[in-house]
Amino acid sequence: MARSLITRGFGVLACDTSAAARAALAEGAPAGTVAFADSPAAVAAGTEAVVLMLPNSRIVATVMEGEGGLVAALRPGMLVIDMSSSEPAESRRLAALVAARGARFVDAPVSGSVAKAKTGTLAIMVGGDDAAFAQAEPVLKGMGEAIIRTGAVGSAHAMKALNNYVYAAGLLATAEALRMGEALGLDLGILTDVMNASSGRNIATETKSRQEIISGRYAGGFQLGLMRKDLDTAGSIATETGYPATMLALCRARWAEAVAALGPAVDNTEIHRFIGSAPSKG
């Protein structure tokens, strides 16, 4: 995403704890297009718009409020764009802190593959008022193709979490259907064709079934642990609203079991490997 911004004419002042990530960004970047800061506060001091892409709300809060954090360094008129997959309530809390400094905040999580991040064609959901969106839009267009306004701050993170819950449920159902088809001796390629031509079609049947699961490649580009995290964020919405999301609870439990068994870093399509083949009949 940072490379996409550079390609589109932006200069990037980056901050990352990973030396490998810093080296990857610097490699091949045109001279003068990328520099590095040693703290979030230093990023704020050198820019007008700060983009966050971090693993979870806890880390976002540390970057915003911890030692050398962003909030204390913000100036009136600055913009903070949180593109992490964060909890909506936490985004609203941080937006209030940013507003108290005279700055603006939008939540702008993304949807799309690593390939879309590289080509700047991500889908980006955006929560924030008109002034903040107008300020953020040129930056977002440097990383995404479909920019979708979702409402007030926090709404984008909520919609991203709910979207990913529906995706996770579809992937789990697809994996279970393939396992049952395998137990029956069905041709799994034809089963995939049937689902894609029928009412069972979903993003998992279209882009994961044959490409990642049947092939055994398991390299869809999204980690199992991140999927579990997004389900937990959806769970926080269920708790906040008091809605008894029974199917979400079942899905969260299954993903938590998979992460415990396989670790968080494997691909999310390995949920198929985790659920395993049906036991043989004795």
C-alpha positions, 0 to 999 in steps of 0.5 A, spaced: 500 500 500 505 504 501 508 502 494 502 504 491 502 511 494 509 512 492 507 510 485 501 515 485 506 521 486 506 521 494 512 521 498 512 516 504 514 517 511 514 510 514 515 507 521 515 500 522 518 496 528 520 491 522 527 492 519 525 487 514 518 491 512 523 497 512 528 494 507 522 492 503 519 498 502 526 502 501 528 497 495 527 500 489 523 506 491 525 512 487 530 517 490 527 522 495 520 518 495 521 514 502 524 516 508 523 513 515 521 516 522 523 512 529 516 514 532 509 515 531 510 522 533 516 523 528 511 521 523 506 526 525 511 531 525 513 530 518 506 529 515 499 532 514 496 525 513 498 519 517 495 512 515 495 506 520 495 499 518 496 495 524 494 488 527 489 490 532 486 495 536 490 494 542 496 496 538 493 502 534 492 505 541 499 504 543 501 507 537 496 513 538 497 514 546 503 510 548 510 513 549 512 517 542 505 516 540 501 520 535 496 523 539 500 528 543 504 530 536 497 532 532 496 539 530 490 542 528 488 540 521 491 534 521 488 527 518 489 520 521 486 514 517 486 508 521 486 502 515 487 497 521 481 492 522 479 495 529 474 495 534 468 500 532 467 502 539 475 503 540 475 507 533 470 512 536 474 513 542 480 515 539 476 519 534 474 523 540 482 524 542 484 526 535 478 531 535 480 534 541 487 536 538 483 539 532 485 534 527 480 529 524 480 521 524 477 516 519 476 509 519 478 506 513 479 498 513 480 495 506 478 488 503 482 485 497 488 480 496 495 482 497 495 483 489 490 488 489 494 492 495 500 491 490 496 494 484 492 500 488 485 496 487 483 495 494 476 496 496 476 501 502 470 502 507 470 509 510 467 512 516 467 519 518 464 526 516 464 530 510 470 534 511 474 528 514 472 524 508 474 530 503 481 530 506 482 523 506 479 521 499 486 523 495 490 519 499 485 513 499 485 513 492 492 512 492 491 505 495 484 503 493 479 503 487 472 502 490 471 507 495 465 506 499 462 511 505 459 507 510 457 513 515 460 516 522 466 514 525 466 506 527 461 504 521 467 502 516 470 498 522 463 495 523 462 493 516 468 490 515 468 485 521 461 483 519 463 482 512 469 478 514 464 474 518 460 472 512 466 470 508 468 466 514 462 462 515 462 461 507 469 459 507 467 454 513 461 451 509 465 450 503 470 446 506 465 442 510 461 441 503 468 439 500 470 434 506 463 431 505 463 430 498 470 427 498 467 422 503 462 420 498 467 420 492 464 426 488 469 429 483 470 436 487 472 440 481 465 438 479 462 440 486 465 446 485 462 448 478 455 446 481 456 451 487 458 456 483 453 455 478 447 455 483 445 458 490 451 456 494 456 460 490 460 465 494 467 468 494 470 462 497 467 457 492 469 462 487 476 464 489 478 458 494 475 452 493 479 449 486 485 454 487 487 453 494 483 447 497 482 442 492 489 444 489 492 443 496 496 450 495 493 453 502 495 460 500 489 465 499 493 470 502 490 471 509 492 469 515 488 464 520 489 468 526 487 475 522 480 471 520 479 469 528 481 476 530 476 479 525 471 474 528 472 477 535 471 484 532 464 481 530 463 478 537 464 485 540 459 488 536 454 482 538 456 484 545 455 491 544 448 491 541 446 485 545 444 481 539 445 473 540 449 471 534 448 464 535 452 462 528 457 467 529 459 464 536 459 457 532 464 460 527 468 463 532 469 457 536 471 453 530 476 458 528 479 459 535 480 451 535 483 451 528 488 457 531 490 453 537 491 447 533 495 450 527 497 457 529 495 464 527 500 464 521 497 459 516 493 461 511 485 461 512 484 456 507 487 451 512 480 451 516 479 445 511 485 442 513 483 443 520 476 440 520 479 434 516 476 428 513 470 424 515 472 418 519 471 412 516 465 407 517 467 401 521 
